Amino acid sequence: MLSIIDTQSFRQVGEVAGLPGDSNEGMVIDRAGEKLYVNLTGTDEVGVIDLKTLQLVAKWPLPPDAHVAHAIALDEPNQRLFTAARKPGQFIVLTLIPEKS
């Protein structure tokens, strides 16, 4: 489970239940405040959470030899997501694909 905390009141205002794996590390929110990208370290994936519905809407696998991703950064102008795995040490670049409406 991932708790959503209001940074003004420091109170829990929501939660994202049912995330895969046993650990979630490193998170980044897009500028619009619509999506949260999170390293799902227990399953070696990056998860995409819709912050309006608090639902996991996508999972992107890391390369097969990349494990325990922690750091994460978002480059919105160039539609890239960066993450770093610890086992073995790797820097991974994922291309964001815009959603079609």
N, C-alpha and C positions, 0 to 999 in steps of 0.2 A: 504494500500500500504506500502511496505517496500523499503526504498531507499538503494542502494548500494553506499558506499562512498570509494573512493581511499584514503588510509591513508597517502599517500605521498603528494598528491596535495590537499586533502580535498575537492575534487569536486565529485559531484554525477556522477557515471558512469553507472548506471543502476537502475532498479526498478523491484520489484516483485509485480505485480498487482493482485487483486482478492483474497486476503487472506480472509478466513472466519472470522466472528466476528468483533468486533469494537476495538480490542486491541491486540498488540503483545508485549510480555515481555520476556526478557532473551533469549539470543542466544548463540550458540556455533558452531564453524566450525571444521570439522574433519581435521586431520593433512595433508591430501592430498589436502585440499582446494577445495574439490569437493562437499561437502554437508554442508548445514547449517541447524541446528536443532533449532527450535524456539517454544516457548510456545505461543499457540494461546489462550490467556486468555478469549476471548469472547466466545469461543466454547468449552473450557475445553479439548483441544487436544494439542498434540505436532505435529508440522508440519515439514516435511522434504523438503528442497528446493535444487534442483540441481543447483549449482552455474554456470554451463556452459550454461544452457538453461534459467536460472532464472524462473523456473517453480516449483510450488508446486507438488511434485511427490508422497507424502504420507501424511496421517494424522493418528495419533494414539490416540485413546481416552484415557483420564485419567479415573481412577475408578469413578463410578457413584457419589460417595460422595465427590470427590475432585474438588475444584473450586479455581480459581484465582491462577494459577501456575506462579511463577516468576523466582526463581533461577533455573539454569540448568547447568549441568556439564556432560562431556563425558569421559568415561573410555574405550578407544578404545581397549587396550590389552585384556580386559575381556568382550568386546562387551556389555557394559551397558551404559545406559543413566539415569542420576539422575535428578529429578526435585522435587521441593517443592511447595506444595499448601498452601494457606493461610486460606481457609475456608472449613473445619477446617484445622488446621495445620497438614500437613502430609508430609512425605518423601516417594517418589515414585521411584522405580527402574524398568526401562524397559529394556528388553533384545533386543539387536539389532540382526536382522537376516540378514546374508550376502545375497546380491543379487546373483541370479544365472544368468550366462551369456549364 
